[in-house]
Amino acid sequence: MNKLQTLLDITKQLDQVLEEDAHTKNRDEVIERVNELIEKRGKLLETINPPFSDNEQKLGKNIVALNKQIQGKLNQLFNDLKLEMKQVKKQKKSNRSYMNPYENVKIADGMFMDSKN
């Protein structure tokens, strides 16, 4: 029972961390905290073994429901990260083309070949 309650508490903490709006400024901290909590949960899950009492089964159902919410929030965070990475990559490309607009020009202009022998 105690292990399941601890697991539920860690799961709730994880849900609360994911509820916070992860801006560019604090995103690293949020991701680091999420990783810590997921590692704790993983280690604790390995130690939990059946059989379970009725109360433990109720706690398990709560954990499963919270886990579904957490998975959706993690997917959203991942998608936001992917989108931001694409935007940064696009911005780098446009900045590079602004600094050197003729970088991709591959024309051999101004060359004359004399065909006389």
C-alpha positions in Angstrom: 0.0 0.0 0.0 2.7 2.4 0.9 4.5 2.0 -2.4 1.4 2.6 -4.4 0.6 5.7 -2.4 4.2 6.9 -3.0 3.7 6.2 -6.7 0.5 8.1 -6.7 2.2 11.1 -5.0 5.1 11.1 -7.6 2.6 10.8 -10.4 0.7 13.8 -9.1 3.9 15.8 -8.8 4.7 14.9 -12.4 1.2 16.1 -13.5 1.7 19.4 -11.6 5.1 19.9 -13.2 3.6 19.4 -16.7 0.7 21.7 -15.9 3.2 24.6 -15.6 3.7 26.5 -18.8 7.1 25.5 -20.1 8.4 28.7 -21.7 11.8 29.0 -23.4 13.3 30.4 -20.2 12.3 27.6 -17.9 11.9 24.7 -20.3 15.3 23.1 -19.4 14.3 23.1 -15.7 10.9 21.6 -16.5 12.4 18.8 -18.7 15.0 18.0 -16.0 12.4 17.8 -13.3 10.2 15.6 -15.5 13.1 13.2 -16.2 13.8 13.0 -12.4 10.2 12.1 -11.6 9.9 9.6 -14.4 13.1 7.9 -13.2 11.7 7.7 -9.6 8.5 6.3 -10.9 10.3 3.7 -13.0 12.3 2.5 -10.1 9.3 2.4 -7.8 7.2 0.5 -10.4 9.8 -2.2 -10.6 9.4 -2.9 -6.9 5.6 -3.1 -6.9 4.2 -6.7 -7.1 0.7 -8.2 -7.0 -1.5 -9.3 -5.3 -3.3 -6.0 -4.6 -6.0 -5.3 -2.1 -9.2 -3.4 -3.0 -7.8 -0.1 -1.8 -4.6 -0.7 -3.8 -6.6 -1.4 -6.9 -8.4 1.9 -6.5 -5.1 3.7 -6.2 -3.9 1.8 -9.3 -6.9 3.0 -11.3 -6.2 6.6 -10.2 -2.6 6.2 -11.3 -3.6 4.8 -14.7 -6.0 7.7 -15.3 -3.4 10.3 -14.3 -0.8 8.5 -16.5 -3.1 9.0 -19.5 -3.3 12.7 -18.8 0.5 12.9 -18.3 1.1 11.1 -21.6 -0.9 13.6 -23.5 0.9 16.5 -21.8 4.3 14.9 -22.6 3.3 14.6 -26.2 2.3 18.2 -26.3 5.6 19.3 -24.8 7.5 17.1 -27.3 5.5 18.6 -30.2 6.2 22.1 -28.9 9.9 21.4 -28.8 9.9 20.0 -32.3 8.1 23.1 -33.6 10.5 25.4 -31.9 13.5 23.5 -33.2 12.1 23.8 -36.8 11.6 27.6 -36.3 15.1 28.0 -35.0 16.5 26.1 -37.9 14.5 28.2 -40.4 15.6 31.4 -38.7 19.2 30.3 -38.8 18.9 29.6 -42.5 17.2 33.0 -43.2 19.9 34.8 -41.1 22.6 33.0 -43.1 21.1 33.9 -46.4 20.7 37.5 -45.3 24.4 37.7 -44.3 25.6 36.1 -47.5 22.8 36.3 -50.2 25.0 34.8 -52.9 26.1 31.7 -51.0 24.0 29.3 -53.0 24.6 30.8 -56.4 26.4 28.2 -58.5 27.0 30.1 -61.8 30.4 30.2 -63.4 29.9 33.6 -64.9 32.6 35.8 -66.5 34.6 32.9 -67.9 35.6 32.9 -71.6 37.0 29.9 -73.5 38.9 30.6 -76.7 38.3 27.9 -79.2 41.1 29.0 -81.6 44.3 27.0 -81.7 
